[in-house]
């Protein structure tokens, strides 16, 4: 059966359409299929649309699904005069809203806004900015004037202006610590997070301006120190003003707390404050995790004086301890995780005692070995070409000896000619797939130290995600200290949503976002009515929504009836 549309032309040239419920019946006498009208709904311009919609809903209830069933309806049965108006992102905003509430972000945000005597649109404004970071990050003005109006389906954000967004940011700047604490307590319970060990690290975000910030700012009773200062940049931009962002995460990579500090703050100077702030939350051991660039005697002393526990990567090729004692120490590795083995090496006694953990990644070791074999094959070919030449000391020999690719494997004979050095090749092989970390926390097991530094890579991944979600927007769109801090804290909220989705789905956010991007909200016009409905949910999207704990959204999102004409006498 299907909905049949017929039309009749009047003498005045006008056309009248009729709707009817019909089916095709095989006529055994004429040996052909004939159309049989089961019920006539009458003229299209006099159609009782409400009754027809009730019939459709009744059929859908019987079928148990609101999706269109089949695609074999005869041509010409689709309702006439449909105009597709726009298509909006639906999957990512839907997911962001669900996790915003599930992570417990919504309640403390609404509570803080209420204390600031701001109304509901400002909660929608904060959520919209966080969702924007997950989908198409841009400035706050671009969020209000383009993303919310042209890109995303967020009915609750209708009518928001950039002023709503800025006022909401100001509240976030003052109440961010309280909001982060409430979210942490909820997430720790929801995901059963292991908070016995917390890792923290710092990064920088620079501004493309020349002026540093020298002025303090008082807002809502809170003092905001100047943040844009010149300091050592982890992005190689020491000439630009910057801010320091510190972040603490769990073993699972879930952000716990964040800090925004002046750009000239040294990493070691953050230890005491961060440790005290985390202790106030009754957390377990707090470890500073740093890369090899942090390793120096002065930094180790400063970290220890701040009562800070640390795990730092060690520059293996520059330290005699590592080259002569750690890498050569006999002993078995112990497997601590997939593709990660470790063994402990203690060097020295008393005050000179240092506790190292040598870690081995077998897959990376094999990759590096294969790469070196390829380099050596190329080097042997270059040496063969060099030997065929008559010159005693050609420029080609100098180029090989100074090459960053080849020089490390070469030595020279008495005549200055380069040749492969088997000792250097063997020495290079000692580093394959290995990294060394040092710690001053003797309560940690070898496994905890190895996994702890791996946790540091999780923090680095978090920083990368933050920058991908708009932390490092060049130019930085905010100048006042409170807005800079609020912008970073907003990125952390977005990162918490992103990481919780990854933990639920077991997929990277880029893949989750790609799947959700296929779920759209389509707005179209028909018979004077404006209708918005979602697109069909793919099997992959359905599985993703299920893993996220999101119920299947209804197909029909909204219907706006045409304005009724005034009755005339």
VEXDRENVO-278198 format. One record per residue (C-alpha): residue number from 0; x, y, z. Coordinates in steps of 0.2 Angstrom, whole numbers. Each point is the difference from the previous one (the first is absolute). Example, Ala and Ser with C-alpha at 12.3 -4.5 7.8 and 13.67 -1.06 7.14 Angstrom:
<atoms>
{0 {62 -22 39}}
{1 {6 17 -3}}
</atoms>
This chain:
<atoms>
{0 {0 0 0}}
{1 {5 18 -3}}
{2 {-6 18 0}}
{3 {-6 4 -17}}
{4 {-1 17 -7}}
{5 {-11 4 -15}}
{6 {-5 17 -8}}
{7 {-13 7 -10}}
{8 {0 16 -11}}
{9 {-15 12 1}}
{10 {-7 9 -14}}
{11 {8 16 7}}
{12 {17 -8 -2}}
{13 {3 -3 19}}
{14 {6 -17 6}}
{15 {-8 -9 15}}
{16 {10 -14 8}}
{17 {-8 -15 10}}
{18 {8 -12 12}}
{19 {-6 -18 2}}
{20 {6 -16 8}}
{21 {3 -12 -14}}
{22 {7 -17 -4}}
{23 {4 -10 -16}}
{24 {-10 -15 -3}}
{25 {3 -13 -13}}
{26 {-15 -3 -12}}
{27 {0 -18 -6}}
{28 {-12 4 -14}}
{29 {10 14 -8}}
{30 {17 -7 6}}
{31 {6 16 6}}
{32 {2 10 16}}
{33 {-14 13 4}}
{34 {-1 14 13}}
{35 {-13 -2 13}}
{36 {-4 15 11}}
{37 {-4 -6 18}}
{38 {-4 16 8}}
{39 {-1 18 -7}}
{40 {7 14 11}}
{41 {-8 13 -12}}
{42 {7 16 -7}}
{43 {18 5 5}}
{44 {-5 18 4}}
{45 {-14 -6 11}}
{46 {10 -14 8}}
{47 {-2 -4 19}}
{48 {19 0 3}}
{49 {-2 -3 18}}
{50 {-10 -16 -3}}
{51 {13 -6 -12}}
{52 {14 3 12}}
{53 {-9 -10 13}}
{54 {-1 -14 -12}}
{55 {19 1 -4}}
{56 {4 0 19}}
{57 {-12 -15 3}}
{58 {9 -10 -14}}
{59 {17 5 7}}
{60 {-5 -6 17}}
{61 {-5 -17 -7}}
{62 {16 -2 -10}}
{63 {10 5 16}}
{64 {11 12 -10}}
{65 {-2 18 -6}}
{66 {12 -3 -15}}
{67 {-7 1 -17}}
{68 {-4 -19 -5}}
{69 {6 -5 -17}}
{70 {3 10 -15}}
{71 {-11 -8 -13}}
{72 {-14 13 0}}
{73 {-5 4 -18}}
{74 {6 16 -7}}
{75 {-10 16 2}}
{76 {-6 -5 18}}
{77 {11 12 9}}
{78 {-8 15 8}}
{79 {1 14 -12}}
{80 {9 17 2}}
{81 {14 -5 12}}
{82 {14 13 1}}
{83 {16 -5 10}}
{84 {5 15 9}}
{85 {16 -5 10}}
{86 {9 -14 8}}
{87 {8 1 17}}
{88 {13 -10 11}}
{89 {-10 -10 11}}
{90 {10 -15 6}}
{91 {14 10 9}}
{92 {-11 12 9}}
{93 {-11 -14 5}}
{94 {15 -9 8}}
{95 {7 15 8}}
{96 {-17 4 8}}
{97 {-2 -18 7}}
{98 {18 0 7}}
{99 {-1 17 7}}
{100 {-14 -6 11}}
{101 {7 -17 3}}
{102 {17 7 6}}
{103 {-9 11 12}}
{104 {5 16 -9}}
{105 {-17 7 -2}}
{106 {-6 1 18}}
{107 {15 10 7}}
{108 {0 11 -15}}
{109 {-18 4 3}}
{110 {3 3 19}}
{111 {14 12 -3}}
{112 {-10 10 -13}}
{113 {-14 1 12}}
{114 {11 7 13}}
{115 {6 13 -13}}
{116 {-19 3 -3}}
{117 {2 -5 -18}}
{118 {-14 -9 -9}}
{119 {-2 -16 -10}}
{120 {7 7 -16}}
{121 {17 1 8}}
{122 {1 -18 4}}
{123 {-5 -4 -18}}
{124 {14 13 -5}}
{125 {14 -10 10}}
{126 {-6 -16 -7}}
{127 {0 6 -18}}
{128 {18 7 2}}
{129 {5 -17 6}}
{130 {-9 -10 -14}}
{131 {8 13 -12}}
{132 {17 -5 5}}
{133 {-4 -18 -3}}
{134 {-7 3 -18}}
{135 {7 15 -8}}
{136 {10 11 12}}
{137 {0 19 -3}}
{138 {-1 16 8}}
{139 {-15 4 12}}
{140 {-7 12 -13}}
{141 {1 -14 -14}}
{142 {-8 -12 12}}
{143 {-15 12 3}}
{144 {-2 7 -17}}
{145 {5 -15 -12}}
{146 {1 -17 9}}
{147 {-16 2 10}}
{148 {-10 7 -14}}
{149 {6 -9 -15}}
{150 {9 -16 6}}
{151 {-6 -8 16}}
{152 {-18 -6 5}}
{153 {-2 8 17}}
{154 {-17 6 3}}
{155 {3 5 18}}
{156 {13 12 -7}}
{157 {-12 9 -11}}
{158 {2 19 2}}
{159 {17 -1 9}}
{160 {11 15 -3}}
{161 {19 2 2}}
{162 {-4 10 16}}
{163 {-8 -15 7}}
{164 {16 -10 -3}}
{165 {11 13 7}}
{166 {-10 2 16}}
{167 {-1 -19 2}}
{168 {19 0 -2}}
{169 {2 13 14}}
{170 {-9 -12 12}}
{171 {10 -15 -5}}
{172 {16 10 4}}
{173 {-6 3 18}}
{174 {-8 -17 3}}
{175 {11 -12 -10}}
{176 {9 -8 15}}
{177 {-17 -5 7}}
{178 {-7 -6 -16}}
{179 {16 -11 -3}}
{180 {-2 -7 17}}
{181 {-18 -5 -2}}
{182 {4 -8 -17}}
{183 {15 -10 7}}
{184 {-11 -7 14}}
{185 {-13 -5 -13}}
{186 {12 -7 -13}}
{187 {10 -10 13}}
{188 {-16 -9 5}}
{189 {-7 -2 -17}}
{190 {16 -7 -8}}
{191 {7 -8 16}}
{192 {16 10 -3}}
{193 {16 -5 9}}
{194 {5 16 9}}
{195 {13 -8 11}}
{196 {13 7 -12}}
{197 {-2 17 -8}}
{198 {12 6 -14}}
{199 {2 19 -4}}
{200 {10 9 -13}}
{201 {1 17 -8}}
{202 {-1 8 -17}}
{203 {0 17 -8}}
{204 {-12 10 -11}}
{205 {7 15 -8}}
{206 {-8 16 -7}}
{207 {4 8 -17}}
{208 {2 17 8}}
{209 {16 10 6}}
{210 {-7 7 16}}
{211 {2 -9 17}}
{212 {-14 2 13}}
{213 {5 10 15}}
{214 {-17 5 8}}
{215 {-9 -10 13}}
{216 {-19 -1 -1}}
{217 {-13 -2 14}}
{218 {-16 -8 -6}}
{219 {-15 -5 11}}
{220 {11 1 15}}
{221 {14 -11 -7}}
{222 {18 7 -5}}
{223 {6 -6 -17}}
{224 {19 1 -2}}
{225 {7 6 -16}}
{226 {2 -16 -11}}
{227 {8 5 -17}}
{228 {18 0 4}}
{229 {16 -5 -9}}
{230 {8 -16 6}}
{231 {8 -16 -7}}
{232 {-12 -6 -13}}
{233 {-3 -19 -3}}
{234 {-5 5 -17}}
{235 {16 9 -5}}
{236 {-8 17 1}}
{237 {10 8 14}}
{238 {-2 18 -8}}
{239 {-19 -1 2}}
{240 {-10 3 16}}
{241 {-8 -16 6}}
{242 {-10 -9 14}}
{243 {5 -16 10}}
{244 {-14 -13 0}}
{245 {2 -14 13}}
{246 {-11 -15 0}}
{247 {-2 -15 12}}
{248 {-7 -16 -8}}
{249 {-4 -18 7}}
{250 {9 -16 -7}}
{251 {-14 -1 -12}}
{252 {3 17 -7}}
{253 {-15 8 7}}
{254 {3 19 5}}
{255 {-2 3 18}}
{256 {5 18 2}}
{257 {8 14 -9}}
{258 {10 16 3}}
{259 {4 16 -10}}
{260 {16 8 6}}
{261 {10 15 -6}}
{262 {11 -4 -15}}
{263 {16 3 9}}
{264 {-3 -13 13}}
{265 {13 -14 1}}
{266 {-6 -18 0}}
{267 {8 -3 16}}
{268 {-8 15 8}}
{269 {-17 -8 -3}}
{270 {3 -15 11}}
{271 {-4 6 17}}
{272 {-16 9 -5}}
{273 {-7 -15 -11}}
{274 {4 -13 14}}
{275 {-9 11 13}}
{276 {-15 2 -11}}
{277 {-1 -18 -4}}
{278 {2 -5 18}}
{279 {-15 11 5}}
{280 {-10 -12 -11}}
{281 {6 -15 10}}
{282 {8 -8 -15}}
{283 {14 -13 1}}
{284 {18 2 -5}}
{285 {3 14 -12}}
{286 {14 -2 -12}}
{287 {8 13 -12}}
{288 {4 -8 -16}}
{289 {12 9 -11}}
{290 {10 -3 -17}}
{291 {18 -1 -2}}
{292 {1 19 -2}}
{293 {-4 2 18}}
{294 {15 -11 6}}
{295 {13 10 9}}
{296 {8 0 17}}
{297 {-8 16 4}}
{298 {-17 -5 -5}}
{299 {1 -17 10}}
{300 {5 10 15}}
{301 {-14 13 -2}}
{302 {-13 -14 -2}}
{303 {6 -9 16}}
{304 {1 16 10}}
{305 {-18 3 -5}}
{306 {-5 -17 8}}
{307 {-4 -5 -18}}
{308 {1 -18 -6}}
{309 {5 -2 -18}}
{310 {3 -11 -14}}
{311 {11 8 -13}}
{312 {7 -7 -17}}
{313 {19 0 -1}}
{314 {10 5 -15}}
{315 {8 -17 -3}}
{316 {14 5 -12}}
{317 {6 14 11}}
{318 {2 -7 17}}
{319 {15 -11 5}}
{320 {-11 -9 13}}
{321 {-12 -6 -13}}
{322 {13 -5 -13}}
{323 {12 -9 11}}
{324 {-11 -6 14}}
{325 {-19 -1 -4}}
{326 {1 -7 -18}}
{327 {14 -13 4}}
{328 {-7 -6 17}}
{329 {-5 -18 -2}}
{330 {-17 -6 6}}
{331 {-16 -6 -7}}
{332 {-14 11 -6}}
{333 {-17 -2 7}}
{334 {-16 2 -11}}
{335 {-10 14 8}}
{336 {-13 3 -15}}
{337 {-3 -4 -18}}
{338 {16 4 -9}}
{339 {9 7 15}}
{340 {13 -8 11}}
{341 {10 7 14}}
{342 {14 -3 12}}
{343 {7 11 15}}
{344 {18 6 1}}
{345 {7 9 15}}
{346 {16 10 -2}}
{347 {10 6 15}}
{348 {-3 1 19}}
{349 {-6 12 13}}
{350 {-2 18 -7}}
{351 {6 -6 -17}}
{352 {-12 -14 -1}}
{353 {-11 1 -16}}
{354 {-14 -11 -4}}
{355 {-2 -3 -19}}
{356 {-13 -11 -9}}
{357 {6 -7 -17}}
{358 {-16 -3 -11}}
{359 {0 -10 -17}}
{360 {-13 1 -13}}
{361 {3 -16 -11}}
{362 {-10 6 -15}}
{363 {9 17 0}}
{364 {17 -9 2}}
{365 {-4 -10 -16}}
{366 {-5 15 -9}}
{367 {15 10 4}}
{368 {11 -15 -5}}
{369 {-8 -2 -17}}
{370 {2 19 -2}}
{371 {19 -1 4}}
{372 {2 -15 -12}}
{373 {-7 11 -14}}
{374 {11 15 5}}
{375 {15 -11 0}}
{376 {-4 -8 -17}}
{377 {-1 18 -7}}
{378 {17 4 8}}
{379 {9 -15 -7}}
{380 {-6 5 -17}}
{381 {7 18 3}}
{382 {16 -7 6}}
{383 {2 -12 -15}}
{384 {-3 15 -12}}
{385 {13 10 10}}
{386 {13 -14 -1}}
{387 {-2 0 -19}}
{388 {6 18 -1}}
{389 {18 4 -1}}
{390 {1 16 11}}
{391 {8 -3 17}}
{392 {-11 11 10}}
{393 {-15 5 -11}}
{394 {-14 12 6}}
{395 {-12 -15 0}}
{396 {10 -8 14}}
{397 {-2 15 11}}
{398 {-18 1 -4}}
{399 {-2 -18 6}}
{400 {10 3 16}}
{401 {-11 15 5}}
{402 {-16 -8 -5}}
{403 {-13 -1 14}}
{404 {-7 -16 -9}}
{405 {17 -9 -3}}
{406 {13 9 10}}
{407 {-4 -9 17}}
{408 {5 -17 -8}}
{409 {17 5 -8}}
{410 {18 2 5}}
{411 {16 5 -10}}
{412 {16 -10 -4}}
{413 {17 8 1}}
{414 {-3 7 -17}}
{415 {-16 9 5}}
{416 {-11 -12 -10}}
{417 {-17 -4 8}}
{418 {-4 -18 4}}
{419 {-14 -9 10}}
{420 {4 -1 18}}
{421 {-8 -16 7}}
{422 {3 6 18}}
{423 {-11 15 -3}}
{424 {-13 -11 -9}}
{425 {-1 -11 15}}
{426 {-1 15 12}}
{427 {-15 7 -9}}
{428 {-8 -17 1}}
{429 {0 1 19}}
{430 {-13 14 -1}}
{431 {-13 -9 -11}}
{432 {-17 2 7}}
{433 {6 5 17}}
{434 {-3 15 11}}
{435 {6 4 18}}
{436 {-9 9 14}}
{437 {5 5 17}}
{438 {-11 2 15}}
{439 {3 5 18}}
{440 {-16 -9 7}}
{441 {6 -17 7}}
{442 {-18 -5 4}}
{443 {-3 -2 -18}}
{444 {3 -18 -8}}
{445 {10 -2 -16}}
{446 {-17 -3 -9}}
{447 {-7 17 7}}
{448 {15 10 -5}}
{449 {-1 -7 -18}}
{450 {-18 2 -1}}
{451 {1 17 8}}
{452 {11 7 -13}}
{453 {-12 -8 -13}}
{454 {-13 10 10}}
{455 {10 15 -5}}
{456 {-2 -4 -18}}
{457 {-19 0 4}}
{458 {2 18 7}}
{459 {9 5 -16}}
{460 {-14 -8 -10}}
{461 {-12 11 10}}
{462 {9 16 -4}}
{463 {0 -5 -18}}
{464 {-18 -3 1}}
{465 {-3 17 9}}
{466 {10 9 -14}}
{467 {-10 -9 -13}}
{468 {-16 5 9}}
{469 {5 19 -1}}
{470 {11 3 15}}
{471 {14 7 -12}}
{472 {-11 10 -11}}
{473 {11 13 -9}}
{474 {-3 14 4}}
{475 {-6 -4 17}}
{476 {-17 9 0}}
{477 {1 6 19}}
{478 {10 13 8}}
{479 {-6 2 18}}
{480 {7 -12 12}}
{481 {-17 -6 5}}
{482 {-5 -4 -17}}
{483 {16 -9 -4}}
{484 {-2 -11 15}}
{485 {-18 -3 -4}}
{486 {4 -5 -18}}
{487 {13 -13 6}}
{488 {-12 -7 13}}
{489 {-14 -1 -14}}
{490 {13 -11 -10}}
{491 {2 -11 15}}
{492 {-19 -3 1}}
{493 {0 -4 -18}}
{494 {15 -12 2}}
{495 {-9 -9 14}}
{496 {-15 -3 -11}}
{497 {12 -6 -14}}
{498 {9 -12 12}}
{499 {-15 -7 7}}
{500 {-7 -4 -17}}
{501 {17 -9 -4}}
{502 {-1 -10 16}}
{503 {-18 -5 -4}}
{504 {3 -5 -18}}
{505 {18 -6 0}}
{506 {3 11 -15}}
{507 {10 17 -3}}
{508 {-11 15 0}}
{509 {5 4 -18}}
{510 {-9 -17 -5}}
{511 {-15 3 11}}
{512 {-2 18 -7}}
{513 {1 -7 -18}}
{514 {-14 -13 4}}
{515 {-11 13 9}}
{516 {3 12 -14}}
{517 {-11 -10 -11}}
{518 {-15 3 11}}
{519 {-9 16 -6}}
{520 {-15 10 4}}
{521 {-9 5 -17}}
{522 {-12 14 0}}
{523 {-13 1 -14}}
{524 {-16 9 -5}}
{525 {-16 -9 -6}}
{526 {-17 7 -2}}
{527 {5 16 10}}
{528 {6 -10 15}}
{529 {19 -1 6}}
{530 {5 -17 5}}
{531 {17 -6 7}}
{532 {4 -18 1}}
{533 {16 -10 2}}
{534 {8 -10 -14}}
{535 {1 -19 1}}
{536 {11 -7 13}}
{537 {14 -11 -8}}
{538 {4 -17 9}}
{539 {17 7 5}}
{540 {-8 16 7}}
{541 {-13 -11 9}}
{542 {14 -10 8}}
{543 {9 16 5}}
{544 {-16 8 8}}
{545 {-3 -17 10}}
{546 {18 0 7}}
{547 {-2 18 5}}
{548 {-16 -4 9}}
{549 {-11 11 -11}}
{550 {-17 -6 -4}}
{551 {-6 0 -19}}
{552 {-5 18 -3}}
{553 {-18 2 -7}}
{554 {-1 3 -19}}
{555 {-11 15 0}}
{556 {9 14 10}}
{557 {-12 15 -2}}
{558 {-15 5 -10}}
{559 {-5 19 -2}}
{560 {-18 2 -7}}
{561 {-3 14 -12}}
{562 {-8 16 7}}
{563 {-19 -1 0}}
{564 {-9 13 -11}}
{565 {-12 11 9}}
{566 {-18 -6 -2}}
{567 {-11 12 -10}}
{568 {-19 2 1}}
</atoms>
